[in-house]
Amino acid sequence: MALVRKGSRRIVVDGTVYRWRLRGRPTYFQGLTWSPCSFAVEHADTPRMTLVVTTDQPHPSNWIGREAEPVLPSGVAAAVRLALREGWTPTAAGSAFHLDQSAGFTPSN
């Protein structure tokens, strides 16, 4: 499944162009900070296997005002490099590749 172009950002990682997107509005569980923020990445020219990265931060637009670090391009690039080392092949057909970096996330009560 391809990313929606609207709201996605272009990033170049080691000479390869990708697009990434963070949900503008949090899901219900992210809004209450019961689950961490996540973002998606795909190859810009041949988007086949989407990378879904779960961070260790609450969504920046959470509803309870919990402080959150923004998702920066440097963090996206680091996640792409790690996913590639762990076997993500963005131009191969297949279901989403999940990269869980949520260790240390503490949900709100």
N, C-alpha and C positions, 0 to 999 in steps of 0.2 A: 504494500500500500504506500503510495507516494505522499509526501508532505504537501500540505496546502501551501501554495506559493506566497499567498498574502501573509505577511508577518514573518516570513522566513528570512534568514540572513545568510549571506555568502561568507565562506571561510576557506582559506587555502592552507592545507596541512601537508607539509613536505612535498609541495608541488602539485598536489591533487586538490581539485575544487569540490567542496561539499556545500550543502545547505543545511542549516539547523534552525530549530524553532522551539521556543518555550511557550507553553500555553499562556495567553494573556490573562485569562481568569483561571483561578485555581479550581480543581474539582472540589466536591463537597468535603472529602476527607483531607485534601490539601488546605482548604480554606480554614478548617478547624485545627490544622496542624496535627492531624492524626496520622498523616502519611507525608513523606518528604516530596520535595519538588523533583520533577523529571523533565527531560528535554529529549528531542529526537533529532537525529542526524541522518542524512542520506547523501549518496554520490550525486553531484549536480547534473552530470550528463546522462548517466544510466542509473536512475534510481530504482534499485530492485530490492535489496535487503536493508531495511531501516534499522538503525541503531537506536535503542531506547536506553537512556542513561538515567538511573535513579541516583540523585545526589544525597548528601547527608545534611541538607539544609531545608528549612521550611520554604514554601513558595513565597516569593517576595510580596505578593498581594494577598497574603493570608488575612483572614477576617478578624483575628483577635489581637493583631498588632505585635505579634512575635517577631523579633528582629531576625533578619535573614541576610545572608551575603548574596549579592547579585550573581547571576550566571554570566561569567565573562568569556570572551572569545579564547583567552588563554586556557581556561578550564575545559572548554569544548575541545580545543586542540589536544590537550592532554588526554581527555577521554577517548578521542578518536585514535590516538597512537596506542593507548592501552588496549582498546577493543581490537585493533588490527593485530597486535601481538597475541591476543587471546583467541584469534580465529575468525573475526568478523571479515567477511568478503563482501563489500558493499555492492559489487556489480554482479554477484551471483544471485539467482532466483532463490527465494526462500522466505520463511517467516522472520519476524523481527528478531534481532539479536539483542539480548538484554545484558546490560552492564550495570551491576548493582554496586554502587559506592555509598550505600546508606549506613554503613557501620558507624555508630556513634550518634545517629539521629535519635532524639528523644521525643516521642509524641506527647502532645499536651493531654491533660486529663479532662 
